[in-house]
Amino acid sequence: MALSLTKRFLNFKENLFIEITDVPDVLKQPHFAGLDGLRGISILVVLACHLAVHTPYIDYFSGDIGVETFFVISGFLITSLLLKEKVKRRKVSFRNFYIRRFLRIVPVAYLFLLALMLLNNYLKLNTSGFDFLTAFLYIKNVPFHKYPDWYTGHFWTLSVEEQFYICFPFFMVTRTNKFILFAAALIFLLPFMRILGFSNIGIFYSNRMLHLALFGVITMLGNGTASILVGSLYAILLFKKVITIEKIKGNYFLAFLLFVIACLVLTKKSPLYVQYWSEFLFPFFIGYVLLLNLKGKNLFAEILDNRLMVKIGILSYSIYIWQQLFLSEQAFHLFPFSDNVIVRLLLVFVVSWLSYTYFEKFFLKYKKHFEKA
């Protein structure tokens, strides 16, 4: 048994630092419908959470479940695309990468902000010029205000993603092994950083400069970025054959069960929630669920591959951008029947469909000009 464990560890260590030379079979397909379905589940969780704001049910709906799942998917897909390009072409065009990211994220987000500026002036929504500026510049995750503006508040997630794309892809592609060590160290240290930052412990609490520096790391690299890094590591481990889809064990119900457990882990009223550690564990659960979904032939994969769930997933970015206008008490009385949940949800889906069909799809089609075969 000891020899077997030693051999496994040596094999793991050898595979972890070998050069990536080919694309795993499971990642050779151009599109994964199941991941669209996972996005669909995620956006529905976000909608449920926003509808529950200012109600007794809010403690049982954690919007972080949806948002952090988006982050894991993003890290996995972006890393997979970059490594596939590196394997096929021996290099990565970062120019094209950033153009694709711009076309994917910025046009719809800026359309929303421009529409919000008009509504802000007409309906007196009290969104300040500074709130618009931080959203336009994708620095909404920087805690300038204790209580961020509602209508642009969701841009914190877009800010996290944009900052990740600026800081990490070159490091990830050109220094993959060092990136693995850096990402793993950061992910595993973050729970301890949170404990030091939020507890009256030693020099990190008594020294103001150290305390601010610690919170700076937690804010900029811990809120969302860690989940993107987990998704990225799962992709790298697939490319390095440390993980092989064929050898992943799981019965028909495991992926669904793990997703439910992950949701409970991140829900504060759940008995499975553990302060400081739940945020650490959640992306690992979701990453494994993602792998099981790629393998397919399980209950959760069948749910995610449902046509309606895939369609919601495809619309998820537009839904996420526009839902902020409709799913809060702040939106009450802004338009007829705005206090009716069904009306508000209907408006979210109609506006998101129009945005996707007549605006977002144009840029997504144009994005293909900057994709490498």
N, C-alpha and C positions, 0 to 999 in steps of 0.2 A: 504493500500500500504506500509506504514512504517513498519507495523508488518510483512508483507510478506518479505520485504527486510532484516529485522532483522533476521527472521527465516532462510532465505537463507544464510546470513553471518555466523550464528551459525552453520548451517549444513556444510558450506564450511570449517570453522575452525575445526570442529570435524573430518571431513573426511581427512583434510590435515595432521593431526598428528596421525591418527590411524595406527596400525600395518598392514603391507601388509600380507595378508593370502592366496590369490589366484591369479591366472593369468586371466586377462580379456579375454573374449572369442575371441575377435578380434586378440589377440596376441598368441593364442594357436597354430595357424598354423605355420609350420616350416619355411616358406618362403613367402615373399611378392613380387610378380612379379612387382607390380606397383612401388615399391621403386627402383627396377632395372631400370624401365622406367624413374623415376625421376633422377637417376644417369645418364642415357643416355642423357636427356635434359641438365643436368649440364655440362657434358663433351663437348657437342656440343657448348655450350656457351663459354667455355674455348678455344676451337679450334678457334671459330670465333674471339674472342678477340686477340689471338696470331697472327692470320692472319692479323688483322687490325693494329697491331703495326707499327708505323712509317707511317701511312696513316691518311688522314683527318677523317676516320670513327672511329678511336679509342675512341673518346669521346662518341660514341653511342653504344659501346660494353664494358660492364664492366665484366671482367673475375671474379671479386669478386662475381658476381651472382652465377656462377657455383661453385666456391670454397666454399663460405659460405653455399650453399645448401648442398654440400658434408658434411660439418661440422655438420649441423643440423641432417642430416640422420645418421651420425656416432654416435652422442650423443644419439639419440633416440634408435638405434639398440643395441648399446653396453649396455646401461642401461637396456633395455628390456631383453636382454639375461642374464645379471647378476641377475636381480630380479627374472626371471623365474627359474633360477638355485637355488636361495635362497629359493623360495617358495616350489619347488619340493623336494629339498634335505636338507633343513634347514640350509645349509651352502654353501659357494662358494669356489671352489678350485681356488685360485688365481694363483697357479703354472700352472694349465692347461690353465687358462685365458691368462697368459702371453706367454705361448708356442703357443697358437692359434694366438695371435696378432703377434708374431714374424713370424710365418709361413705365415700369411696373407700379411704382409707388407714388411718384410726385404728381402726375397730372390730375388724378381723381382727388387727391388730398388738397391740392391747390384750388380745384373747382369748388370743393366744399367750403374752403376758407373764403373764397370770393363770394359765394352765395351767403355765407354767414355774415360777412361784412355788410351786405345789403340788408339782410334781415335785422342785424344788430342796429343799424341806423333807423330802420322803419319800425321795428317792434320794441326797441329799447331793451335789448337783452343784457346790457351792462357788461359786455365783453370788452376789456380794455385794449388799447393799442399795443401795450406790452404783451398781453396774452396772444394777440395775433402775431406779433413779432417772434416770440419764442416758438410758436407753432410753425411759422413759415421757415424758420432757421433750424428746425428739428433739434431744439434743445429744451423741449418741454419736460424732460425727465430731470432737469437740474432744478432743485427745490428753491426757486426764487421766492415762492409764496408758500405759506403753511397750508392754505386752502386754495388749490388751483381752480381756475374758471371751469365750470362744467362743460360748456360747449366746445372748448378746445382741449379739455383735460385728457381725452383719449389719445391725443397726439404724443403722449409720453411713450407709448409702445412703438410708434413709428420712429420716434427719436432714438430709442434703444437700438432698433434694427439698423437705421441709417448710420449711427455711430459705429456699430459692429462692422458694417460693410466697409467703412472708411479705415478702421484700425486693424482688422484681422486677416482678410483674405490673402494679402501678399505674404504675410508671415505663415499662414496656414499652408500655402502651396509651395513656397520656396524653402521653408524650414519645418517640414511636417513633423519630424520627430521632436524637435524642440517645442513646437506648438502643442504636441500631445502632453509633454511634461508641464508646460506652463498652464494649459487649460485644466489638467487634472489637479495640479497644486492649488490653483485658484478656487476651483469648485469645492475641494475638500477643506480648504481653510475658511471659506465664507461662513459656515455655521459658527465657528469659533470667533470670527471677527464680529458677528452679530451678538454673541454672548458678551464679548468684551465691550462692544459699543453700547449695549442697552442695559448693562448691569454695572453696579457700583464696584467695579473691580480694579484695584491697583492704579498704576500710572496712566493707563488709557482713559480713566475717568477723571483723575485729578489734573492731568496736563491738558489744557484746552487745545493746544496745537495738535497733539497726538490724537485727541478725541475727534477733532474736525477732520484730520487726515484719514482716520479710520472710517468715519461716516462717509467721506468722499469716495473711498474705495467701495464701500457697501452700496452706496447710491448709484455709482456709475457702472460698477461691474457685477453687483449682486442682484439688482432688480431687473430680471429679464435676461441680461447678458449671460448669466450662468446657465440658464436653460438652453439658450442658443448654443453655447459651448458643449453642453451635454449632447444635443442633437448632432453637432459637428463631430464629436468623438465617436458616436455610434457609426456615423458614415465612414470615418477613417478606419475604424476597426473592421468594418466590412471589406473595405478595399485591401486591407492588409491581411485578410483572411484569419484574423484573430477570432472574428465571429463569422460563421458560415450559416446561411439561412437554412440549409438542408439539415444541419445538426441541431438546430434550435428545437428544444422539446416543449411540447404543449398540447393539451387535449383540446377538444372542440370548444370548451367553455372558458379556457384559461385567459385569453385576451380580454374578453368581456369582464371576467372577474377581476383581473388586474386593473382595468380601467375604473371599475367601481371602487376598488380599494384606493386607487390613486385619488379619486374624487373625495373620498372620506378622509384621506390623509391631509388634504389641503383645506378641509372645511372645519372652521374653528370650533363649531359646536359638536363635532364628531369625537368619539372616544379615541380615535386613531390619530388625532391631531397632537403634535408635540412641538411646542414653541422652539423656534430656531432650526429644528431638524426637518420639519415637514416640507419646507421650501427646498431643502436639499434633496430629499428623497423623491419628490413628485416627478421631476423630469426624467429620472432613471426608470420609474414605472412606465411613463409615457413612451420613452424611447424603446423599451422592450415590447410594449403594445404595438408600436409602429413596426417593429421587426416581425412580430407575429402576423400583423396585417399584411405585410409584404409576402409572407409565406402563404397566406390565404388558407382556405378550407377550414374556417372556424366561424363560430356564431357571429362574433363582432365584425369580421371581414364581410360577412354576408349583409349585416346591417349597414355597414359603411358603403358597400357597393350598390345599395339601393339607389335607383335613379333619382328620386326626390332628394335624398341626402347628398348625392354627388352634385346636383344642381345648386342646392343651398351652399355647398362648399365652394363652388365656382363663383357664386355671388358674394361669398363671405367678406371679401375685402371691401366691396362697395357697401355691403350691409354694415360692416364695422364703422366705416367712415360716416355714413348718414344717420345711423340709429341714434346718435347723440342728440339730434334735434328733437326726437320724438319720445324718448323713453325716460323722462324724468318729470317730477312734479313741476319743475321749472317750465316745462312745455305746456302745462295746463292753461287753457283759455287763450292760447296763441292762435288757435284756429277752431272752427266749429267741431264739437264733439271730441275735443282734445283730451278730455278726462276719461274717455272710453278706451280701454285697453285694446279691444279688437280693432278699433279705428286706427289707433296709433301703430299697431303691428302691421296692419294692412298698408299704411302709408310708408312704413319702413321698407317693406318688400317691394312696393310699387316704385318708389323713388330709387331704390337700389337697382332694380331691374332696368329702369330707364337709364340710369347712370352707366351701368355695365354695357347695355346693348348699344347705346348711341354715343358713348364717350370712351369708356375704358377699353372696349374691344378694338377701337381704332388704334390705340397706342400699343396694345398687345400684339396686333398684327404687324405693326411697324417694327416692333421689337425683334421680329424674326430676321430682319435684315442684318442684325448684329449677333446672330447665333451661328456657331461653327458646326458644320456637319460632322 
